[in-house]
Amino acid sequence: MNVQEQKAVVRDVLRIDCELESRRIMEAIQRWTRDTMRKRGVVVALSGGVDSSVVGALCVRALGPERVFGLMMPEKDSSAETMELSKLIVEHLGIQAECHDITPLLTAAGCYWRRDEAIRGVIPEYGSSYKCKIVLPSLSDGEGLRVFSVVVESPEGRRTKARLPLNTYLQIVAATNFKQRVRKMLEYFHADRLNFAVAGTPNLQEYDQGFFVKLGDGSADLKPIAHLYKTQVYQLAEYLDLPQEIRSRPPTTDTYSMAQDQEEFYFSVPYYILDLCLYAVNEGIPAGDTARLLSLDVAHVERVYRDIQAKRNATRYQHMPPLSLDSKARICGDLRRSQQSWGFAERIGAKGGGR
């Protein structure tokens, strides 16, 4: 079975009623924004990818273009295609938008030099004129140890690859996470300025598998498509008649200066295979049945199943709220009772219920 045939199988299994689903999402956007949060509209960060474009389109249909504010936030590692497609979706949606080059903010925070310092620890010749990315082995490669490597490319086009020790990998990721957190800071600046809510853009794959940065792209006031598999997001993109260039764009990270897709960077399997395996795990479908449906080796599918659970275990903390000693102290009355139990009220002279 070739790639197109596999995609067709997954699309059939995960087919949705796009008209019904889009209406359901739009009603939720209206309810969350106007009734629950009492906000005037939403801010959407637009990357030119299918997820953010679908969220933007659904928000426009739900609230009107005048109540959707788009943000484009490139930096020096962003691809030219990202900016071209971001501008294309802004024009297509007819919304107000601004472009912020976040390179100066990232430079000031030390994003680039901290990353480069870590890379030079394993590839000493790496310089500021080089390009880079980090990669994982594919799950189709067998049961070998799956650790990250860094790939760099010299100005002359020479590529070098080196396995990353844990501390080096962690510093590269920590430095790179500045990008998502700076973008979110700007999203909330505009949300506060306009009295808007922030719309997040993760799909179910990313949300379930922890493919987001905590307090970065994982933060939002509403996440309209976090229940949809990536295949279903593409279905909605077609139904919403988004530009073909966006509908046909494969999932990318656009985080490192070298071109990179999400499979190579994190998921280690094509998005459509992960979609079906994730669905199968959620529905309790055996690996053998999934393998037969996609004409894959059972051992390969079993590795994907194990990796799904491993990523869930490793990233569970990203979904957790802040931990506190008294989890019930979330409204004023509970908080006051908690403080009184420690004698805070007496220390400041409060009487009875306080003033």
N, C-alpha and C positions, 0 to 999 in steps of 0.2 A: 504494500500500500504506500503510495507516495504522499508527499506533504499535503497537497491539495485534497486528496481523498481523506486523509486524517482530519483535516480541518472541517470538511463537510460532515463527517461523522460526529465530531464534537458539536458542530453548529446544530445538527438535528437533535442531539440529546439535550442540549441546553437552550433550545429555541424558546423564545418568550413572545407573548403578544405585545409588541412594541407600543401600539396605541394605548392599550390598557395600562401597561407599566409606566409609560411616560406620563399619563394622566395621574396615576397614583403618586409618582414622585413629585410632580408639579403641585399637587394638592398638599403634600407634606411640606414642600418648600414654603408655600404660602402660609400654612399653619404655623410652622416653626418660626418663620421670620416675623410675621405680623402679630400673631397671638401669643406664642410662647415667649419670644424674646423682645417683642415690641420694637423691632428695628425697621428702618425705612427701606432697606434694600440689602444687597450682598456684594462683597468683594470676592473676586475670583482671580487667582493667579493663573495666568495662561502661558503654557510652555510650548504650544503648538502640537501637543500630543492629543490622542483621542480622548483620554479621560477628562482632562481639564476642558477640552472643547465641548464634550457632551454635557458636563456640569454647567458650563457657561450657557449653552443653548437651552437647557432645561430651566435655568434661572430666568433667562430672558422670556421664555414662554410663560413662566409662572408669574413673574412680577412686572414685566415690561422692560425694554432696553434702558429706560431712564433710571431704573432702580438696580442696575447691575454695573459695577465698576471693575474694569479689567486691569490687571497689573502684569507687565512684562519686566522681568528682572534678570537680564543676562549678566554674565561676568566673563572674564577673559578666556575661560576654558569652554564657554558655550559655543555650540556649532552655529554656523551661519544659517543652517536650515531651521534651527529653533526660532530665530528672530523672524525669518521670512514667514513661517507658518503661524507664529503668534500674531503678526500683523494681519495675516490673511483671515484668521478667525475673528479678530476684532472688527475688521471691515465687514465680514459676513454677518456678524451679530448686530452691527450697528450700535455699539455701546461706546461710552466714554472710557478711555484707557490712558494710562501713563506708562512710560518706560523708564526704569531706574537701572542704571549700570551699577551693580553692587561691588564692582572690583575694588574701588577705594575703601569701602567698609571692610571687605575681606582682607585687604592688604594691611589695614590698620590693626585688625584683630590677630594678624599673624597666620592666617589660614595657609597661605602659599609657602612661606618659609618653614613653617612647622612640618608641613607635608614633605617638602623637598629635603629637609634635614633628615627625616626618617628614611626616605628613599635612598639618599646617599650612604646611609649606613649599610646597605646591601649592594648598591651599585655606585661606587665612589665617583665614577666619571659623569654621573647624571648632573646636568646643569639647567639653568633657568630657560634655556632655549630648547630643551628637550620636551617631548610630550610623554604622557604617562597614563596608565590605568591599572587597576587591580582586577584579577580574574580568579575564578574557581574552575576546577576540572568539571567536565560534563558528567552527569549521572550515567550516561551511556558508556563511560569508559571502564566500568567495572567497580569492584569493591575496594580499590586502593584508597589510601589516606587522602582525604579531601581538604587541602589547606590552600590558603590564598597565596598567589604569587603577584609580583609587580612586573609589568611590562613597560619598558621605556623605548622611545624612538628618538634617535639623534637627528639633528637638522639635516644630515645626509641621508636619512631614511634607514639607518642601521638599527635593528631591534635587539634588545637584550631582555632576558627574563630571569627573575630570581625569586626563589621561595622566600616568603616573609616569616621571620620569627614573630611570635605573638606580640611582643611589645612594639615592634616596628609596625605591624599591621594595625594595632590599636591606635597608635599615634596618627597614622595616615587617615584612618576613619574619623578619629576625633577632630582632626584639623578640617577634613572635608565637610563634616557636619555643620561647620560654621555657615556653609552656603544655605542649607535649608533653614537654619535658625535665623539668619539675617533676613531672608525672604519673608519668613513669618512675622518678624518684627515690623517690616514695612506693611505687610497686609493689615496688621492690627492698627498701625498708625492711620491708615486710610479708613479703616472701619470705624475707629474712634472719631476721626474727623467728620465723617459723613453720618454717623449714627447708623452704620450698617453692621451686618453680621459677616463673619468670614466663612465662606463655603470651602470645605475640603474636597479633594479630588481623588482619594484612593478608591480602587475597586476592591472586590472581595479577595482576590489573590494577595494584593499588597497588605490589606488590612489583616487577613487571617495569618499570613506568614511573617508579619512584622517587618515588612519592607517599607519602613518609614523611620524618620528621626524623631525621637521623643522631644516635645517642645519645639519641633521644627515642622516639617510637612505633616507630622502626625497630629498637630493641633488644629482645631477648627471648631466653629459653633454648630455646624451641620455638615453631614457627609452623605450627600444624596445618592451616591452610587456604591456605597461600601457593601451593599448586599448583592451586587451583580458580579458574576464572573466576567473576566476580560472579554471572552467571546460574546457575551451579552452586551457589553459596552459597545463593541463594534456593530452589533445588530442595531442598537439605538442610534449610533452615528449615521448609519445608512438611512434609518427611518426619519431622522431629523434633517436629512439632506445636507450634511456637513460637506465641505469641500473634499473632493476625491483625494487630494494630496494628504489630507489629514486622516481620512478613513483608511488609506492604504499604508500609512506610516507604521513600521514595526515598533514595538515597545523599546524605548531607549532610556538610558540613565541621564545622559547629557551632564554628567558630573565631573568626569575627567576629560583631559584635553584630547585623548585618543578616542576615536569612535568606538562605541560599546553598546551592546544590547543588554537587556535585563537578564537574559539567560546566562550570558557569560559572567555577569557581575554578581548575581545572587541566586537565581532560581535553578540554574544548572540543567534546565530542560525547557524546550519551547513552550510558550505560554498556552497553546491550545492543548498540549499533552498535560501540562500541569492543571489546567482547568478541569479536564475530565477526571484526572486522578484525585483532585481535591473534592470534586463532586462525589466520586465513588467512595472516598474515605468518609465523607459526611453522611452518605446514605448506607454505609456498611456493605458496599459491593466488593466482593473478593478480587484480589489482584489478577487472578486468572481470567475472570470475566472481562476486566478492563483490558488486559493484554490481548485477548482474542478480538475484542472490538476494534482495537487500533492496529492489529497485526504486529504487536511488539513482543519481545521476549518477556516471559513472566518475571524473571529475575530483575530485569530493568524496571518494570512497574513496581515490584516490591521495594526496590531501592528508592523510588520516588515516594512511595507510601511512608517509608521510614524517615525520609528527609522532611516530609511534610510535618510529621510529628516532632521531629528534632527541632525544626524551626519554631514550631508552636511553643515547645518547652523553653527554648533559648530566649524567645522574645516576649514571653508572657508578661514580664515586668513592664513592658512598654505600654500595655493597656491598663495598668494599675493606676488608681488615683494615689495621691500622696498618702503615706501611712502616718497614722497618729496614734497616740496612746488611748484616746477616747474617740472611737469612730462615730459615736452618736452625737458628738458635739459639733453639729453642723448647722444649727439654727441658734438664734440668740438665747432662747430659753435654756437649751441644753448646754450652751457654752457657759452661761452664767452659773448654772448648777455645778458644772465642772470646776469653775473657778472658786465657787464658794466652798466646795469640798476641800480645797487646798488653803482656805482661809484668806483668799484675796480680798473678799468683800470687807472683812473685818479690818484688814490692814489699811484700807483707804477710808474707813469710817462709814461704810454704807449701812443704812438701816433698813431692815425688812426687805422690800423689793428693790430698794435703791431709787435714785432719782435720774 
